[in-house]
Amino acid sequence: MINNLVELLKVTDNYYDYLKQRNFKFNKRGFPLFEKEMFLTEYPKMVVPYSQRNNRRVTNRKDVVLCTFSKDSLIYPRLKKIFEEIAEYKKYKGVIISDLTVTRDMDIEYQNLLMLINQLYGAILAANGIKIVMNARNGLSDTLKNFDNVPKDVMYASSRLGCSKQDAFDLTYIRKIIYLQPSRLILYGKHDFFVENYLDNIGFDFVCLPDFHTLCIEDNNLRRCA
């Protein structure tokens, strides 16, 4: 069970050992060096949390990208069981790399560690031929350098779950996307029309996909109205 820093460090060491055996390359800061061909190039029709992958609404796995946009307590089992669940991931169109919580108020070294674990998780999937989507999750602006090992012009995803509405004078998220230069961007969850209009105006290719909980509520409402 992962419930402290020591356990997270053990996971990190385990991931490194596995990737080095697979001849995966790293930059000088220890972040995995991704290649463009590792990334998904077509948008999915649905983004579904791993825990909901067997829901009846998932009718075609090859149209679905799995995610871990959820509480950290639900992400930890995925980190521990990644090697035994690789065969399950391969059934789907792709996977958004893990989403361990990273916030600006955390110690900067801890932010870097969590972003590293998220990326090592993605590297293990990529090393097994699973198409990945990079998670744009970060904390302070200083942590943007943790994406320098990722090629420009690849697909990213951002979750709007739990996020407050973007202030019209706060361009932090927009600056991040400009820095990352994604080829395509999945915005998962509630709409932020300020962000969407800004991205549209500066020419970024993005799609808004509802979070799975909202999708289920809308589906149930339609059924009641039918």
Disulfide bonds with the S-S distance in Angstrom:
none
